[in-house]
């Protein structure tokens, strides 16, 4: 496949830019210290940031973005290899999405969810058309966390059960039930929240909790473990199992062959609702509308957000199977949100479908992932002793960094804080110095650029990460 470039993608190097336009429409040249100073002052004085000790952070002021690139106020350009928070699938300022929002704002900015609206209905229909099986209804939310909240609420109401099982290595959102479902350390300080959640170990062949030596063993033993948890928690008390189809922030963990089919079978055996969390991997991240399509499984509920409209206006939702939706034909669903299916957000979502279909985004992601990313990052295993494993799919990859390949000791400890996290901070700093903004978490560097990135940009970003791994290599032994 040739490098077909979507309309928002830029040429081989980042777009030529000498300045930016402020919120009043006034043009400024880069290097405007007064503007940057005001942004920093307002942020540091008045903005309360998530997941942070407020006095220990210094957020970078961003002046502009276009395609796969964003700029600070000094004019430094960064390839956005994290797609912000793995949500900017169609890149910064995609003209089709911007135009859709502007057009919608010109005719109807908002309408309450109890009324019918053309773009809301069209987006729901188009999501249902690409969803697997008989998932034909969509409940819209404001983002991924409340999508998971409402998926759990649907499962509990339909089954009459309360418990939900989720993986330890997971992130499902910051609201009360979603943070309880989350397996990573962000849950700890928020407990207790929802006491009806129990966690289990998902498959992770590189650091197998089951001492597996092959992917097949990992699948078998992980499923045996999950069934044991179901039985010991009381199968008749379990409403749902929720799992990220490919675990995102906590490792880009691609399930081994047969695992998700096994989860589906366990849910069927015990009358449990299977919720696929596709907030991060849905809408093209791995070259599929929904990542479950790559594993030939059909969940009962799919949660989504992020890539549905690249986060241009907050939007998420739950795709609901006919069997679950029909339960509420004569039973009122006790839930709702003022901004459910907001027209501005849905207009950007409809435009997203148009862009994906016109520009062959799914095919493009599969091509770039298989032809460019995978062979390149696998070649690094021969050159970088700090690289323990690479794994991923499409434009979603993780580099697991270690101090010792034999023992697989992580480059930094689990949930490391300063100063123990210093080696990873140095790797990230080396990427940024080379004009690439990386996504790092614990001992990993993740590769998750916008899906509209050009091949030249992609190769340039990968080369910068390759060079940055020299920093990690200095900490290795053995």
Secondary structure by P-SEA (a helix, b strand, c coil): cccccccccccccccccccccccccccccccaaaaaaaaaaaaaccccccccccccbbbbbbccccccccccccccccccccccccccccccccaaaaaaaaaaaacccccccccccaaaaaaaaaaaaaccccccbbbbcccaaaaaaaaaaaaaaaacccbbbbbcccccccccccccccccccccccccccccbbbbbcccccccccccccaaaaaaaaaaaaaaaaaaaccccccccccccccccccccccccaaaaaaaaaaaacbbbbbbccccccccccccccccccccccccbbbbcccccccccccccccccaaaaaaaccccccccccccccaaaaaaaaaaaaaaaaaaaaaaaaaaaacccaaaaaaacccccccccccccccbbbbbbbccccccccccccccccccaaaaaaaaaaaaaacccccccccbbbbbccccccaaaaaaaaaaaaaaaaaaaaaccc
